Amino acid sequence: PEEKPQVEEKTVSQSEVKEFKVTARQFAFEPSTIEVNKGDKVKLTVTSIDVPHGFAIQEYGINERLEPNKPVVIEFTADEQGTFTFFCSVPCGSGHSSMKGKLIVK
């Protein structure tokens, strides 16, 4: 396949890859909201910058353990519309239960 130049433009292709770098720390994810379109392939590179954390989205069957300073790549297709909560699945301290974010699939 020939290389197409990267153009900062919305392309109407079914398999657009949306890439996000997500930072996990006590007790938050940055960014806390990720927005994609239904059908997008989503690639998240999630890195904990302090203690072990987890990254889970139940509806997509995702549950990854994050060791400090070791990026974990999570890839999935956003094939369901709605708003889904991603959360820390590894107890990480007193604010653990509020360590959440939102995946919005339009």
C-alpha positions as semicolon CSV with decimal commas, in nm:
position;residue;x (nm);y (nm);z (nm)
1;P;0,000;0,000;0,000
2;E;0,135;0,341;-0,093
3;E;0,199;0,601;0,177
4;K;-0,055;0,880;0,177
5;P;0,057;1,213;0,323
6;Q;-0,088;1,292;0,666
7;V;-0,360;1,550;0,612
8;E;-0,524;1,721;0,908
9;E;-0,871;1,671;0,770
10;K;-1,174;1,464;0,858
11;T;-1,166;1,166;0,630
12;V;-1,477;0,963;0,577
13;S;-1,323;0,623;0,616
14;Q;-1,464;0,341;0,820
15;S;-1,140;0,250;0,988
16;E;-0,999;0,577;1,112
17;V;-0,761;0,514;1,399
18;K;-0,806;0,757;1,686
19;E;-0,498;0,763;1,905
20;F;-0,490;0,898;2,256
21;K;-0,219;0,917;2,518
22;V;-0,374;0,870;2,860
23;T;-0,192;0,937;3,186
24;A;-0,303;0,760;3,503
25;R;-0,213;0,902;3,842
26;Q;-0,364;0,922;4,186
27;F;-0,658;0,974;4,140
28;A;-0,733;1,075;3,786
29;F;-0,697;0,993;3,420
30;E;-0,577;1,264;3,178
31;P;-0,769;1,324;2,960
32;S;-1,076;1,225;3,158
33;T;-1,301;1,228;2,851
34;I;-1,226;1,053;2,523
35;E;-1,459;1,114;2,230
36;V;-1,469;0,898;1,919
37;N;-1,717;0,806;1,649
38;K;-1,890;0,472;1,621
39;G;-1,679;0,242;1,405
40;D;-1,349;0,413;1,487
41;K;-1,055;0,200;1,579
42;V;-0,928;0,335;1,908
43;K;-0,568;0,311;2,021
44;L;-0,499;0,418;2,377
45;T;-0,147;0,438;2,514
46;V;-0,201;0,445;2,890
47;T;0,081;0,519;3,131
48;S;0,076;0,532;3,511
49;I;0,309;0,799;3,643
50;D;0,304;0,707;4,012
51;V;0,174;0,375;4,148
52;P;0,020;0,065;3,987
53;H;-0,322;0,142;3,843
54;G;-0,566;-0,035;3,617
55;F;-0,757;0,073;3,310
56;A;-1,092;-0,094;3,252
57;I;-1,396;-0,043;3,029
58;Q;-1,642;-0,319;3,119
59;E;-1,859;-0,290;2,808
60;Y;-1,557;-0,349;2,585
61;G;-1,404;-0,624;2,797
62;I;-1,093;-0,416;2,868
63;N;-0,904;-0,455;3,194
64;E;-0,532;-0,382;3,190
65;R;-0,289;-0,349;3,476
66;L;-0,063;-0,044;3,455
67;E;0,278;-0,061;3,615
68;P;0,443;0,277;3,683
69;N;0,616;0,427;3,379
70;K;0,539;0,130;3,152
71;P;0,303;0,237;2,872
72;V;0,030;-0,013;2,786
73;V;-0,130;-0,002;2,441
74;I;-0,501;-0,086;2,433
75;E;-0,672;-0,120;2,097
76;F;-1,038;-0,179;2,024
77;T;-1,311;-0,083;1,780
78;A;-1,575;0,155;1,915
79;D;-1,866;-0,045;1,779
80;E;-2,125;0,054;2,038
81;Q;-2,271;0,401;2,075
82;G;-2,310;0,558;2,414
83;T;-2,114;0,687;2,709
84;F;-1,897;0,432;2,887
85;T;-1,705;0,473;3,208
86;F;-1,340;0,380;3,221
87;F;-1,200;0,331;3,566
88;C;-0,903;0,220;3,769
89;S;-0,933;-0,154;3,838
90;V;-0,639;-0,178;4,080
91;P;-0,686;-0,039;4,434
92;C;-0,451;0,260;4,437
93;G;-0,530;0,448;4,756
94;S;-0,796;0,657;4,923
95;G;-0,926;0,822;4,604
96;H;-0,941;0,497;4,407
97;S;-1,320;0,482;4,375
98;S;-1,337;0,827;4,216
99;M;-1,066;0,750;3,957
100;K;-1,287;0,740;3,648
101;G;-1,324;0,885;3,303
102;K;-1,567;0,875;3,014
103;L;-1,548;0,720;2,671
104;I;-1,808;0,885;2,447
105;V;-1,894;0,700;2,126
106;K;-2,108;0,911;1,893
